[in-house]
Amino acid sequence: MMLRAHKIELRINNKQATYFAKASGAARKAYNWALDEWQKQYQAGGHPTEAALRRQLNSIKRTEFPWMLEVTKNAPQMAIMQLGDAFKNFFAKRAKYPTFRKKWRDDRFTLTNDQFAVNESRIRIPHLGWVRMRESLRYTGKIVSATISRCAHKWFVSITVEMKKTATSIANENQVAVGVDLGLHHFATLSTGETITGPKPQKALMSRLRRLSRRLSRKLKGSNNRNKAKLKLARLHYRIGNIRCDAQHKITTRLVNDFNTIGIEDLHVKGMMRNRKLSRSIADMGFHEFRRQLEYKAPSAGVKLVVANRWYASSKTCSHCGEKIKSLSLSEREWTCGICFTRHDRDINAAKNLEHLAVSSTVSACGASSDGAITSVIASHGALKQESNVIAIYG
């Protein structure tokens, strides 16, 4: 079984928008109250749990927070459960310590599957009734939950569906492997020699972004004019994100449809962002989102996704003879191999090396199979090909 979420824009009126804002406020207040209580009880030597905090909130809700009764009970209860999950991830070292939620940034609440219903392009919300959606639910299966959130001036519902995994066979017999090298000049360079230029939406709209940011900074805090300026800026950020995400979806969908094996690098985006001269351009590309989309699209399409180790020298290794040069600066876009004298374009050479690595990594050795599970091969394993440059295989 696998979980899929479909995010749909809601078509709401003023009454429904007010209810969503109240429910989001109740969820935010419950989350922040529980986090504060968690810290107090822990410092006092106690062992707080999300279940105990939910019971504690229920006992004081009618007297201290009576306005929470105006919205669905799921809003505060699910928020505290999410806090429990956040602490689990923190103790497992998968995430940072939970922080308090803020208004406008964390406007969301979650419903369990017994608290709402979906009928074609409508969803029924407790205490509110039916709300129109822009489109019908795309997936079929058991509905698990729904999260209603606000982005800029719009409200969305993300419906999570539990679906059966289906083995998808590759329809095109001529599909081949491809290596994808990500960069700043060209968003993606394929081992076939094709280059894909990203939209760079933030750079294209930077003048408007700066103008709206200056207008916001000049407004008096708490005034209506400041709220209007904040909304205009949020709408622009929303548009920039949509342009970037749309381009990435088109590229990743095309890759999984045209190739049966894809090789990419494990880029250390957080470390790359420390370069103050390139950080804005790196953030504008959205490398992490590109990899995230490939990781969930590839297994569904029956495609092998091979992620190379971040220390793999794809640019400095000759894709023709395998010779590795000692150094290669970022400004050197072309170089010549000293052994076979092949002239290389830096990005195309890196993409070809990623393709070779992907092909060699998906070929099983010593009787092992590569049929779908995420296989970690950082170290040497007897049943796998001795390749230390691969992190994982998806699909």
Buried (B, 14 or more C-beta within 10 A) or exposed (E): EEEBBBEBBBBBEEEBBEBBBBBBBBBBBBBBBBBEBBEEBEEEEEEBEBEBBBEBBEEEBEEEBEEBEEBBBBBBBBBBBBBBEBBEEEEEEEEEEBEEBEEEEBBBBBBBBEBBEBEEEBBEBBEBEEBEBEEEBEBEBEBBBBBBBBBBEBBBBBBBBBBEEEEEEEEEEEBEBBBBBBBBEBBBBBBBEEBBEBBBBBBEBBEBBEEBEEBBEEBEEEEEEBEEBBBBBBBBBBBBBEBBBEBBBEBBBEBBBBBBBBBBBBBEBEEBEEEEEEEEBBBBBBBEBBBEBBBEBBBBBBBBBBBBBEEBEBBBBBBBEEEEBEEBEEEEEEBEBEEEEBEBBBBBBBBBBBBBBBBBBBEBBEEEEBEBEEBEBEEEBEEBBEBEBBBBBBB
